[in-house]
Amino acid sequence: MTSKLLTNARGAFADRNPNSRKYYDEARRYLPGGHTRTVLTHAPFPLAFVAGNESWLHDADGHTYIDMLGDYTAGLLGHSEHRVIDAVSAALKINTSVGGIHPAEGTLAKLMCERFDLDRVRFTNSGSEANLMAITTALQATGRDKIMVFHGGYHGGLLYFASGVAPWNAPYNFVVAPYNDVDRASELIFEHGATLAAVIMEPMLGSGGCVPAEKIFAQRVFADAKTVGAVTIADEVMTSRHGASGLFSLLGVRPDISTFGKYIGGGFSFGAFGGRAALLDQFDTSPEAGRDRVVAHAGTFNNNISSMTAGCVVLRDIFTAEVAVRHTSRGEEFREAVAAVTARSGLPVCVSGFGSMMSLHALSHPPRNAVDMGLRDADLQETIFLGLLERGVYSAARGMMNLSITVTDDQLAAVLDALTETLASLNRDGHCSPKR
């Protein structure tokens, strides 16, 4: 049953946002649920944003928010980054959709291989496609049919494991292992070893609550997978922003294939998968390769000029390895400040994450896996989200926050104040049980 406090918070939200409600009601006539992105759903309706600049968002009702969501990690550069926009605009003035190759494609490939320690890379339109193609690569290379995934993982709309294997997933033969349970995961790897084509893992569950992989877990799972001849796939679609070369690198793990997406496109659709030449060269259909057997990889917009041009600017000029290292450290400092606020509140609220990605949880202690995530107080979680919105902070309904490189120290201080006030108001209303 929904608490009175949450009911009141939803009502206050609706009263403040009549124009967003109007947009939502109109859109529902044509779009199932009023939009085409399930994660945006929350009661009573999602906000409609009409403008953004740097780390500010402006909604249809004239409210301004500090954007602490960063489009679920894709908005790392903030809004309307002029260096990307100017470069893409210039490129599109002389070329659009060519049906052929163009210089930016090879340039971005070189930047990615050097930055993320890849032999080869191929581009897609999204991280979801990248993960599907990485799995295809493993299946074709090994001739096996099973894919190990982790409970709570998310690798795209057709690779969804928040509660096990979703019925709408791509029809692969999945083996589901518990996250951060190294012994059980190892048992399953050796149990299915002869038929295991790949193990795919996020170094931090992104959609699953910003739950980092423990170092020994990540290292041993991929080591055991290689022992049985399975391909190791690192889903770095969200986490390649951490450190100079991504979170798996910081964990001391070198996978066979890594997948990418989100921020590298600079606001344009983007995905990529890359890794060892022996695996990626299955896609080499050139006469020079002389391969008897190749794997086809089609996609009209895989190398589209907008995304390729934007990616070059992002990796070469804006989010360099040095900037990435500093941004990771800054995120760590901010998460520690958030943890201090939640600890002082006396409420069963905590924060988890790594670097510039984090999530608030209506839990007494940070979760280690999807089972822990299932213990969150749903009413308290939503009430905190609505409380932050009321105070001008935009985050995810599920608690996720991601720092963009444009967010200022003053904005981060304002976010901490908003969180402090939100939790204090819940304490005053007496609707939440204290931490035990």
MISE-751224 format. One record per atom (N, C-alpha, C, O): z, x, y. Coordinates in steps of 0.05 Angstrom, whole numbers, plus 5000, padded with zeros to 4 digits. Example, Ala and Ser with C-alpha at 12.3 -4.5 7.8 and 13.67 -1.06 7.14 Angstrom:
<atoms>
515652644886/515652464910/515652644934/516952854934/514252574955/514352734979/515752585001/516152685023/
</atoms>
This chain:
<atoms>
500050174976/500050005000/500050185025/501550375027/498350115044/498150275069/500650245085/501650015089/501750465095/504250445111/503750315138/501450305148/505850215149/505650085176/504750295196/503250235214/505750535194/505050745213/502050805212/500850835233/500950815188/498050865186/496450635196/494450665210/497350385190/495950155200/495850155231/493850085243/498150225243/498250235272/496350455283/495150425304/496350685269/494650905278/491650835277/490150895295/490950695256/488150605254/487450405276/485250415287/489250225281/488850035303/488450165330/486750085345/490150365335/490050505361/487350655363/486150665384/486550775341/483950915340/481650725347/479950785363/481650485334/479550295339/479550195368/477450165380/481850155379/482050075407/480950275426/479750205447/481250535420/480350745438/477350795436/476150925454/476050705414/473350785409/471450555404/470150545383/471150365423/469450135418/466450205416/465050075401/465550415430/462750485429/462050615403/459850575392/463950775392/463450895365/463250675345/461650685326/464950475347/464850245329/462150105332/461050015312/461150075356/458549945360/456350095346/454649975333/456350355350/454350525336/454550495306/452550465292/456950495296/457450475267/456450205256/455050195236/457249985270/456449725260/453449695260/452249575242/452149795281/449249785282/447949945260/446049855247/448950195256/447750365236/448050255208/446250295191/450150105203/450549995176/448449795168/448049725145/446949685188/444749505182/442449655168/440849525154/442349915171/440150065160/440950295142/439350385126/443350395146/444350615130/446750525113/448650415124/446650565087/449050495070/451450645080/451550885079/453550495088/455950625098/455750715127/457750835137/453450675140/453150745168/452351035174/452251115197/451851195153/451051475156/449951575130/450051425110/449051825129/447951935105/449452185096/448252375086/452052175099/453752405092/456452305084/458152245102/457052285059/459452145049/461952255060/463852105065/462152515065/464552645074/465452535102/467852565109/463652415117/464352315143/465752045142/466751955163/465951925120/467251665117/470251685121/471551845108/471251525139/474151485141/474751225155/473051125171/477051105149/477750855162/478750905190/479951115195/478350715209/476750465205/473750515208/472150355199/472950735221/470150815224/470051095235/471951185248/467851245231/467651515242/466851515271/465651325280/467451725285/466651755313/463651815315/462551935297/462451725337/459751805343/459752005366/460851945388/458652245361/458652455381/455952455395/453852435382/455952485421/453452475437/452752745449/450552785459/454652935449/454153205460/456153405451/458353325442/455453655452/457253875445/456554125460/454154185464/458554275468/458054545480/460254725472/462654665474/459454965462/461255165451/463255025431/462354935411/465855025437/467654895418/468654625428/470854535420/467054485444/467754225453/465854015441/463454075438/466953785435/465353555427/465853315445/468153275454/463753155451/464052925469/463152685454/460852675444/464752475452/464052235437/462852025454/462652045479/462051805441/460751585455/462551435474/461551275491/465151475472/466951325490/468051505512/470051435525/466851735516/467651915538/469952095532/471052215551/470852115507/473052295500/471952575493/469752595483/473552775499/472853045493/474853165473/477253125476/473753305453/475453415432/474953715429/472753815434/477053855421/476654135412/475654115383/476853985366/473354225378/472054205352/473354415333/472554655334/475154325317/476454495297/475354455269/476354565250/473254295267/471954255241/469654445237/469254545215/468154505258/465954685256/463954595235/462854765220/463354335235/461454215216/461854325187/459954415174/464354315178/464954405151/463954685145/462854735124/464354865164/463655155164/460855215173/460255445179/459055015175/456355065184/456255125214/454455265223/458155025229/458155055258/459655305267/461155295288/459455525254/460855765260/460255865289/461955985302/457855815298/457055915325/457855735347/457355795371/459155515341/459655315362/457155155368/455255165353/457155005390/454954825396/453054945416/453955065436/450454905411/448354975430/448355275436/448255345460/448455435416/448355735419/445555805430/443555775416/445455895456/442955925469/441256145457/438756125459/442456355446/440756565434/439156465410/436856545407/440356295394/438856175372/436755975382/434455985374/437555805400/435755605411/433355735425/431055645421/433855935441/431756075455/429756205436/427356195439/430856335415/429156475396/427456275380/425056325376/428656055371/427155855356/425155725373/422855675364/425855655398/423955525416/421455705421/419255615421/421955965425/419756155429/418056165404/415556175407/419256175380/417656185355/415955935351/413655955343/417155705358/415655455353/413455415373/411655245368/413455555395/411255535415/408755665405/406555595415/408955845385/406555975375/406055925346/403955995335/407955785332/407555725304/409555505296/411655485308/408755345277/410655135268/410855135237/412455285227/409254985223/409354975194/406755075184/404654945185/406755325173/404255465169/403155445141/400755495137/404755365122/403655365094/403055645085/401355685068/404455835095/404056115088/406556275095/408556165102/406356535092/408656705099/408556775129/406456745142/410756875139/410856955167/413057175169/414757195152/412957335190/414757575191/417657525189/419157685178/418657295201/421557255201/422757225173/425057295168/421157135154/422057095126/422957365114/425057395103/421157565116/421857825105/424057965120/425658105108/424157925147/426258045162/429057935155/430958085151/429157675152/431757555144/432557635115/434857685110/430557665098/431157755070/432458035071/434358085057/431258205087/432358475089/435258475101/436958615090/435658315121/438358295133/440358195113/442658295112/439557995097/441457885077/442058085055/444358115047/439958215045/440458405023/442258635032/443958715017/441858725056/443558945066/446358855072/448259005067/446658625082/449258525090/450958445066/453358505065/449758315046/451258205023/450758354997/451458244976/449658584998/449358754974/447758614952/448558594929/445358524960/443558384942/441058564937/440158704955/439958544913/437458684907/435058514918/433258614930/435258254912/433158074920/434457814930/436757754924/432857654945/433857394955/431557204957/429257284962/432156944952/430156734957/431456514973/433856474972/429856384989/430856185008/430455894998/428455834984/432255725006/432055435000/432755285026/432955405047/433055025023/433554855047/436554795050/437354685071/438154855031/441054795032/442554955012/441355074993/445154965015/446855094995/446754944969/446955064947/446454684970/446254524945/443854614929/444054664905/441554644942/439154734928/439555024918/438655084896/440855184934/441255464925/442855474899/442255634882/444955304897/446555304872/444955194849/445255294827/443354994853/441654894832/439655104822/439255134798/438555254841/436655464833/438055704820/436955834802/440555764829/442055974816/442555904787/442356074769/443355654782/443755564754/441255574738/441255664715/438955494750/436455514737/435755804729/434855854707/436355984747/435956264742/437456354717/436356504700/439956274715/441656354693/440656234667/440556364646/440055974668/439055834644/436555964633/436256014609/434656034651/432156154642/432556434632/431156524614/434356584644/434756864637/436156884610/435557074595/437956704604/439656734580/438656574556/439156634533/437156354562/436356174540/438656014530/438355884509/440856014544/443255854536/443355594552/441755554570/445255424546/445155164559/447755074573/447754864586/449955224570/452455134582/453155274608/452555514612/454355124626/455155224653/458055174656/458954944656/459655384660/462455354666/462855304696/461855454713/464455094702/465155034729/468255004730/469555034710/469254944754/472154924756/473054664769/471754564788/475154554758/476254294767/476954324797/478354514805/475854144813/476254164842/473954294857/473954294881/472054404842/469854544854/467754354866/467654124859/466154464884/463954314896/461754514901/462154714915/459354454890/457054634894/454654484904/452354574902/455154244916/453054084926/453253794916/454953734898/451653614927/451853334921/451353264892/452353054882/449953444877/449453394849/451053584831/450553604807/453053724843/454753904828/457553864839/458654034853/458753644831/461253544844/463453524822/463153374803/465653664826/467653684805/470553634816/472453744805/470753474837/473353414848/475253294828/477653354827/474153124810/475752994789/474453034762/474252854746/473553274757/472053324733/469053304739/468253344762/467453234719/464553214722/463852934733/464452734720/462752924757/461952664768/459652544753/457852694744/459552284750/457352154734/454652184747/452552154733/454452254773/451852284786/450952574786/448852634798/452352754773/451553034774/448953084760/448052924744/447653314766/445353404751/446153424722/448353514716/444353354704/445053334675/445153604661/443653644641/446853784670/447354024656/449553984636/451053794637/449854174617/451954174598/454354334609/454454574607/456254184621/458454324635/460854374618/461554204600/462154594622/464854654612/466654674636/466154844654/468654504638/470454494661/473054644655/474454574637/473554844672/476055004669/477854954692/476954874714/480454994688/482354964711/482155204730/481855434721/482355154755/482255364776/484855514778/487055394776/484755774781/487055944783/488855944758/491156014759/487655874735/489055894709/487456094693/485656024678/488156354696/486456564685/486456554654/484356604642/488656494641/488756494612/487056274600/485556324581/487256034611/485755814600/482755844605/481155794588/482055944629/479255994635/478056204616/475856174607/479656414611/478656614593/478356504565/476356574551/480156344556/479956224529/477356064527/475956084507/476655904548/474255744547/471755914548/469755844535/471856134562/469556314563/468856424535/466556414527/470956514521/470456624494/469856404474/468456454454/471056174478/470455944459/467555864460/466355804440/466355864484/463655774488/461756014492/459455974500/462656254488/461156494495/458256504486/456556574501/457756424461/455056454450/453056264463/450656314462/454056054476/452255854489/452655834519/451455664532/454256014530/454956004559/452856154575/452656394573/451356004591/449256134607/450456254633/449556464642/452356114645/453356204671/456156104676/456955894665/457556244693/460056154705/459656144735/458956354747/459955914747/459655894776/462355834789/463855654780/463055984810/465755964822/465655994852/464156154862/467155834866/467755884894/470156074896/472156024881/470056274912/472356444915/474656304930/476956404931/474056084942/476055904953/474955624951/472755574961/476355444938/475455164937/475155064966/477155044980/472754994974/472354905001/472954615004/474854535017/471154444993/471654154993/474254084978/475453874983/475054254960/477454214944/479954284958/482054294945/479954334985/482454374999/483054655009/485354725015/480954825011/481355105020/483555235004/485555335014/483155244978/484955364959/483755634950/481855624935/484855854958/483656114951/484056184922/486056114909/482056314911/482356424884/484256664884/484156834902/486056674865/487756904862/486057144852/484257104836/486657374862/484957614857/484557664827/482357714818/486757654812/486557704783/484957494769/483557554749/485057244779/483557024768/480557084772/478957074752/479757134796/476857184802/475857424787/473657404775/477357634786/476357874773/476157844743/474057924731/478157724731/478057704701/476057504692/474657544672/475857274706/473857074697/471057184697/469557144678/470357324719/467557434720/467257664700/465057704690/469357814696/469158034677/468757924648/467158024633/470357724642/470057594615/467357464611/466157484590/466357344633/463757214631/461557424625/459857374609/461757654638/459757854633/460057974605/458058054592/462457974594/462958074567/461357904547/460358014527/461257644551/459957464532/456957424539/455557274526/456057564560/453157554567/452457324585/450057264588/454457194598/453856984617/453357094644/454357314651/451756964660/451157034687/453356944705/454256714703/454257114723/456457034742/455156954768/453657114781/455856714777/454756604802/456956554822/458856414816/456756684845/458756654866/457756464887/455756514900/459056234890/458356044910/459656134936/462056074941/458156264953/459156364979/457856205002/457656305024/457055954996/455855785016/457655765041/456755775064/460255725036/462155705058/463455975064/463956035087/464056135043/465856365046/464456625053/465856825055/461856635055/460556885063/461256965091/460657195099/462556785106/463456855134/465757045134/466457155155/467157075111/469657235111/469057535107/467557605088/470157705124/469757985121/466858065126/465257905135/466258315120/463558415125/461458295106/459158265114/462358235081/460358155061/461157915044/460057875022/463057755053/463857525039/466457555024/467457785021/467557335015/470257335004/470357464976/472357594970/468357434960/468357574934/468557874937/469858004921/467157974957/467358264962/470158344968/471058554959/471558184984/474358244991/476158224966/478258354965/475358064946/476858044921/476158254901/477358274880/474258424908/473558644890/471758554867/471958674845/470158354872/468358244851/465458264860/464858184882/463758364842/460858364848/459458184828/459058264805/458657944836/457357754818/454457834813/453258014826/453257704793/450357744787/448657604808/446557714817/449457364816/447957204836/449957094856/452157014848/449257084881/450856954902/449156744915/446756774918/450456534924/449056324939/450156304967/452456354972/448356214985/449056215014/447955955027/446255825015/449055895050/448055665065/449555645092/450455845103/449755395102/451455335125/450655495150/448455475160/452555675159/452355795185/450055985189/449156025212/448956095167/446856295170/444356165183/442756305196/444055905180/441755765193/442155715222/440355615235/444555775233/444955755262/444755465272/444155435296/445155275255/444854995263/442454855251/442054615254/440755015237/438454905223/438954915193/440655065183/437554745178/437854735149/437355005136/435355135142/439155085118/438855355107/440255375080/442455255076/439055525062/440355595037/439055845026/436755905033/440455985009/439256224996/440756294971/443156234968/439356414952/440756524928/439556804924/437156844926/441256994917/440357264913/442257424896/444457334890/441357654887/442957814870/441358034856/439658164868/441958064830/440658284815/437658244811/436758024806/436258464815/433358444812/432458344785/430558194783/433858424764/433058344737/433058044734/431557934718/434857904749/434857614747/432957484767/431457304760/432957584792/431357454813/428357504809/426757344818/427657724795/424857784792/423457594772/421057614768/424957424760/423757204744/421857034762/420056904752/422457034788/420856874807/418457024819/417056914836/418057274810/415957434821/413357354807/412757444784/411657194820/409157104809/406757264818/404457194813/407257494832/405157654843/403557794821/404657854800/400957844825/399357984805/400558264798/400358354776/401758384819/402858654815/405058664794/405558864781/406558434793/408858434774/407958434745/409358554728/405758304740/404658304713/406558174692/406658264669/408057974701/409957854683/408557644666/406957484675/409257644639/408157444621/409457164625/408156964621/411957174634/413456924637/414856924664/416357104670/414256724680/415556704706/416756424710/416056234695/418556404729/419856144736/418856064763/418856214782/417855814765/416755714790/419055624809/421155524799/418755674834/420655574854/419055484879/418255634896/418655214880/417155104902/419055004924/421455004920/417854934947/419454824969/417954864995/417955085006/416854645005/415254665029/416654805052/415454965067/419254745056/420754855078/422655075071/424455135087/422355195048/424055415040/424055635061/426155745068/421755695072/421455915091/420755805119/419255935134/421755575126/420955455151/421655635175/423655775174/419955625195/420155815217/422755785232/423955985241/423755535236/426155495251/428555635238/430055785251/428955585212/431255695198/431055995195/433056135198/428656095189/428356385185/428856535211/430156735212/427756425233/428156555259/431156545267/432256745276/432356305263/435256285270/436956475254/438756605265/436356495228/437956665211/437856955219/439857105218/435457045228/435257325238/437057375262/438357575264/437057185280/438757215304/441657205297/443257365308/442457025279/445257005271/446257265259/448357375268/444957375239/445957605224/445457865240/447158055238/443357885255/442758135269/444158155296/445058375303/444357935310/445257945338/447957815344/449357895362/448757615328/451057455336/453357505316/455457605324/453057425292/455257455272/454857695255/454257685232/455157925268/454758185254/457158225236/459158085237/456958435219/459158495201/461758545216/463958465208/461558685238/463858755254/465158505266/467558475266/463458315276/464558065286/465857905264/467957775268/464657905240/465757765218/468557865210/470357705204/468858125210/471458235204/473558145224/475858075217/472858155250/474758075271/475457785269/477657695273/473357625263/473757335262/475557255238/477157075240/475257395216/476957355193/479857405200/481657245193/480357635214/483157695222/484257495241/486557415239/482557405260/483557195279/484256945264/486256815271/482656865244/483356625229/485956655214/487456465212/486456885203/488956935189/491356905208/493356785201/491057005232/493256985251/493756695259/496056605262/491556545263/491856265270/493156105248/494855925252/492256155223/493456005201/496456065198/497955885191/497256305203/500056365203/501556215224/503856125220/500356175247/501556015269/501755725261/503755595266/499755625247/499755345237/502055315217/503455115217/502255505199/504355505179/507155495191/508955365181/507455635213/510055635227/510655365239/512955275238/508555235249/508954965260/509754765238/511554605242/508354775216/508954585194/511754635183/513154445175/512554895181/515154955170/517354855188/519354745179/516954875214/518954775233/519154475234/521254365242/517054335225/517054045228/519053905210/520053685216/519754035187/521553905168/520253705151/521553575134/517653665154/516053465138/514753605115/514353845115/513953445095/512453565072/509553615079/507753475070/509153805096/506453875106/506254185105/508054325112/503854275097/503454565095/500454625101/498954445106/499754875100/497054955105/496255165084/497855325076/493755155075/492655355057/489955455068/488955335087/488955675057/486355765066/486156065066/487956205056/484056165078/483556455081/481856485105/479956335110/482456695121/480756755144/480556515163/482456385169/478056455171/477556245191/477255975179/476455785193/477755935152/477755685139/480555605130/481955775119/481355355135/483955275126/484054975124/482254825132/486254875111/486654585109/489554515110/491254655099/490154305125/492854185125/493154015101/491353885092/495654015090/496153855066/498853705069/500753815079/498853455062/501253295061/502653365034/502953195016/503553615033/504953725009/507153915019/506954025041/509153945003/511254135010/510454425008/511454595023/508554484989/507754764985/504754774982/503554584972/503454994990/500555014988/499554974959/500755084941/497454834956/496354784929/495055024917/494055194931/495155044890/493755264876/491255164861/489655324852/491054894859/488854784843/488454494849/489854384867/486554364835/485954084841/488153904832/488453684844/489753974812/491953804804/494053784827/494953564833/494654014839/496454004863/495253834885/496753684898/492653854890/491453694911/491753394906/492053244925/491853314881/492153034875/494952924881/495352684879/496853094887/499553014893/499952964923/502252894931/497953004940/498252964968/498952674975/498052484962/500552644996/501152375007/498852285024/498452375046/497252095013/494752015026/495251885053/493751945072/497351725055/497951595081/498751795102/497751785125/500451985095/501252195114/498952365121/498652445145/497252435102/494852595108/493152465129/492352595148/492552215126/490852075145/492152035172/490852045193/494751985171/496151945197/496152205213/495952185238/496352435201/496252685215/493452725227/493152805250/491352665212/488652675222/488252505246/487152595266/489152255245/488852075268/490552155292/489852125315/492952275286/494652375307/493352605322/493552625347/491952785308/490553005321/488252905337/487752995359/486752705327/484652585343/485652465369/484452505390/487852325367/489052205391/489652415412/489652355436/490252655403/491052875421/488753065426/489153285436/486252975420/483953135428/483153355409/481853555418/483853335384/483153545364/481553415342/482453235328/479053515337/477353405316/477553585292/476853825293/478353475269/478553615244/477353435223/476253215229/477553505198/476653335176/478853145168/481253215169/478052905160/480052705150/481652825127/483952755123/480352995111/481753115088/483553355096/484853465079/483553425122/485353635132/483953905138/485254085149/481453925133/480054185136/479654255166/479054085182/480154515172/479554625199/478154895195/478955045178/476154945212/474655195210/474155295239/473055155256/474955545244/474655655270/471755745275/470555875259/470655655298/468155765307/468656025323/470956075331/466556175328/466956425343/467256365373/467856545389/466756115381/466956045410/469655925417/470255895441/471355865397/473955745404/475655955418/475856185410/476955865440/478456045457/481356055449/482355885434/482756255458/485656265453/487156025465/488955925453/486255935489/487455705501/487055455484/488855285481/484655425472/484155195455/485855205430/486855005421/486155445418/487855465394/490755405401/492155275385/491655485424/494355415433/494655115436/496754995429/492554985447/492654695450/492654555423/493954345420/491254665404/491254545377/494054565365/495054375353/495354795368/498154825358/500054625371/501754515358/499654585397/501354395412/500854105401/502653955397/498254045396/497553775386/498753735359/499753515353/498653935342/499853905315/502853875317/503953715303/504154035334/507054015337/507753735346/509653615336/506353625366/506953355376/506453145355/507952955353/504253175340/503652975319/505852965298/506752755291/506753205289/508853205268/511453115280/513052985266/512053185305/514553085317/514552785320/516652665316/512252665326/512152375328/512652245302/513952035300/511652365280/512152255253/515152275246/516252095234/516352495254/519252525249/520852315265/522752195254/520052265290/521552065306/521251785295/523151635296/518951725284/518551455273/519851425246/520251195237/520651645234/522251625210/520951515186/522251405168/518251535185/516751425162/516151625141/514851555121/516951875145/516252075126/518752205114/520652255128/518652255088/520952395076/520952685083/518752805084/523252805088/523353085094/522653255070/522653165047/522153515075/521653695053/524153725036/526353715046/523653765011/525853814993/525754104984/527454194968/
</atoms>
